[in-house]
Amino acid sequence: MSPQRFDVPRRRRLLDRWRLVSPTGAEVVSLRQLSPRERLRVTSPSFFTTANMFCGFSSVLMAFDDRFRMAAVLMAASIIFDIADGGVARAVGATSPFGVQLDSLADLISFGLAPAVLVYTWALKEWPTLAWAAAFLWLACAAFRLARFNVTIDPVSDKRYWVGLPSPGAAAVIMATIFALRSPDIGPKLAGTSLLPVAISVIPALLMVSTVRFRSFRYLLSPKTAQARLTTAIIATAIVAGLAIVPAYTALVMAYSFVLTAPLGVLTAPLRVKLFGPETVAPPRTRLRSVFLPLVEEEHEGPVAH
């Protein structure tokens, strides 16, 4: 053995021996190699993502304990943290593949599992078989949507729109309905079953996996012009005032209005084109490669050595 080997600290030798390798071939940098300030910068979005996951998990526990309003409050907190982690990541320039995957896993808990448990325990608990099916449908649709979002890359897509109902928006329907109603046994009934819990359990779930486009409203979160900043200020003021005065109904109007933006957008598209121009509607979507097809490496051209 070379004598120079003993000049290297034992910890350094172990780090050299056990080094992470990215599947893409990209260099993986350990947090130990960064300065404390840089380490805080790159991990700060993950703090909000972890808080999102914590609130989602706590919402599940509250739902099983029949504390439905507290479960809805925690789900609302998850939505806030989910918005915050993306904003912080963009603000500090710390968007990373690790953060994307962690965010999706947290979203599956907060907006997949937690709403599914609420559907089972609050909305349809008197019909256990139907509740089980509706809860699993929600969870499966949320997982499908998150997986599709992670693997779908369309460089020419219109960033003003989401393809399918975002999982936080779908969860907001459950959350806001629980806030506004004391009991799920309300509205029209069929064979003794209230149709409202069935509707709020099935329709948002199916919209998550649809290809219907929903407004992202990203320009409201990061306004670029004076007019956009004024619009953001007015809307934010109205929301804060509504949540302070009538929080339950304000949340209900916000959640249901967001879901209705898709069908209303389709119905009003011809009128908006005539009045405001074609830029006010989303351009036609391009057909992308199926996300279900396996990855096939391209064959190298030229002679093959034997």
N, C-alpha and C positions, 0 to 999 in steps of 0.2 A: 504494500500500500504506500502511496506517495506520502511523504512527510507533510506536504502542503495541506493535506486533508485535515490535519489536526489544527490548522490555523483558522478554520471556519467554525464559528460557533455551532454547537449541536442543534440548537433551535433552527438556525438558518439551513442546516443540512436537512432537517426534517421537512421544512417548508419546500425546499427544492425537490425533495422526493415525492411529497404529496402536493401536487399542483393541479388546480382546477383547469379543465380544458373545455372551451365552448364547443357545442356540436357544429357550429358554423365555422370554426377555426379562428374566431376572434380571440384576442388575448384577454384573459380574465385577470383583473386587478383586485387583489385582496384589499379590504378596508384597512388592514394594518399598514399598508404601504402609503396611505394618504395621511395628510396632516389633519389635526383635529377639526380645523375650520372646514377643510374640504370634505371630510367625513360627515360633518353635520349637514353640509349642503346637499350631498348626494343621498343622504338617508332621510332628510326632512319630509319628503312626500310620503315615505313609508310609515311615518308616525301617524299621519292622517288616515292612511289605508288601514293600519292596525286598529285605530279607533273606530273606523267604519265596521271592521270585522267584530270588534268587541261589542258594539251596540247591536249588531245583527244577532250575535250569539245570545246576548242578554235578552233580546226580544223573544227568541225562541223559548227561553226559560220562563219568561213572564207569561207567554201564551199558554204554556202547559200548566201554569199556576192560576189560570183564569183571570189574570190581571191584563185584560185586553187593551185598555187605554194606555197603560204604561208600556205595553209592547208596541203600540202604535207610536208613542212618543220616542221610543228608542229607534224605531224604524225611520222616523223623521230625522233623528240625529244622524243616522247612517247616511241618509241622502245628503245632508249638509257636509259631512266629512268626505263623501265620495266626490262632491263638487270641488271641495277644497283641495284634495290631494292632486287632482289634475291641474288646478290653477297654480298651486305651489310648485309643482314639477316644471311647468312651463315658465314660471317667473324666475326660478333659480337655475334653469337650464339643466335639470336633473332627470329628464325623461330617459328611461332605459328599458330594455327587454325584461329585466327582472321586475321592475315596477309595473309593467303592463300585466305580467302573469300574476303577480301578487294582487293587483287590483281586481283581476277577474275572479280569483279565488275568493277574495273578500266579498265581491258582489254576489257570487253564487250563494254565500251564506246569508247576506243581508237582504238580498232582493230575490233570491230563489228559495232558500230553505225557510227563512223567517215568514214571508207571506204565505208559503204553502202550509206551514203549521197554523197560522192564523185562519186560513181557509178551513182547515180541518177542525180547529177547536172553537172558532167563533161563528163562522158563516154557516156551516152545514153540520154541526155536531149532532143534530137530531136525525141525520141520515148518514150513518157511518160508512156505508158502502159508497154512496155518492161523494161524501166528503173525502174518502181515501182516494177515489179516482180523480177528483178535481185537484186535490193537493199534489198528487204525483204529476198530473198534467202540467201544473204550474212549474214545479221543479224541473221537469224534463224540458219544457219550453225555455225556461231561463238558462239552463245549461246549454241547450242547442244554440240559443242566441249568442251567448258569450263565446262559445267555441267558434261560431261562424264569424263573429266580429274580429276575433284574434287572427284568423287565417285569411280574411278577405282584405285584399289591398287593391284599391282602385285609384290610381294616381289622377284620373280625370274626373273623379266623382265630385259632386257639388257638396262642399263642406257645410252648407247651410242646412243639410238634411241628414237625418238618421234613416237607415234602411231597417224598417221594423220599429216597433215601440221599444224604447230603451227600458231596461229592467228597472231602474229607479223610478221612471214614470209609471210603469205598471204597478210597482209596489205602492206608489203614492195613492193609487186608486183604493187599494185595500186600507191603507193607513187613514186616508181622509174619510172613508165611509164609516170606519169604526169611531172616529172622532165625532162625526155628525149624528150618528144613530145610536140610540140606547140599546136597540135590539135588532137582530137581522130579520126578525119576523115582521116584515113591513112590505107594502106594495102588493101588486097582483100575485095571485097564487094559482098553482096548477097541481091538482091532486093533493091539495093540502100543503104543498111546498111553496114557500115564497120564491118568486123568480129573481128577485134582486140579488140575493147571495149567489145564486147560480150564475147570473150574468157577470157580476164583478169577479167571479172566480175563473170563468172560462174565457170571456171576451178579451181581457188584457193579456191572458196567457197566449192565446192564438195570435194576437197582434204582435207579440214579441218575435214570433218566428215568421211573420209575414214579410213580404217585400214592399209593403206600403211605406211611403216615406213620411217622416215626421220632422217638423222644424226643430233644429237644434238650438236656436236662440243663443248661439255662442257670441254673437255680436253684442248681446246685452251684457254678458259677463266681461267682455273686453272691448269696450267701445273705442273706436278709432277717431271719430269725428266729433265735433261739438254737438251736432244734432243727435248723434247716437248716444253721447253722454247725457244729454238732456232727457232723451227717451228712457234711458236706464234709470236716471234719478227719479223720474215721474213714476215709473212702474214700481221701483223699489219702495218709494214712499207710500204708494197705494197698498202694496203688499204688507208692509210693516203696520200701517194703520189698520188694515183689515184684520191682521193677526192679533193686534192689540184689542180690538173691539169685539169682533166675532171670529175667533180663531178657527173654530170647527168648520163653519160654513165657508170661510175664506179658503181654507185648505181644500175643501170639497170642490169649490168653484175652480181653483187652480188645477187640481188633478184631472177633473172631468173635461175642463176646457182644453188642456193639453192633448188629451186623447182625441177630442173632437177636431183638433186642427187638421188632422189627416183627411177625413171625409169632407170637411168644409173646404180644405184647400183644393181637393179634386173638383168639387162642385163649382167653386168660384174661379177656377183657373182661366176659362175663356173670357170672363168678364175682366179679370185683372190684366190679362194680356192686352185687351182693347183699351183699358183706361190708363194703365201704367207702363205697358211695354212688356216684351217677352222676357226681360231679365227678372221679372217678379215671380216667375215660376221656374221650377227646376228643369234643367235640360233633360232630354231622354237619356235613360241609363244605357250603358254599354253592356253587352253580354260578356260575362267573365267566365273563366274556366271553373268547372264544378269543383266545389270544396270537398266532394266525396271521392273524387278520383285519386288513386294512389300516386305518389311522387315517382316519376320515372326519369332516371338520369339519361341525358342525351348521349347517344352513341358517338364515339369519336370517329371522325372520318379518317380514311387512309388505311394502309395495310396494318394488319395486326400481327405482332411478333408471336411466334410459337415457341 
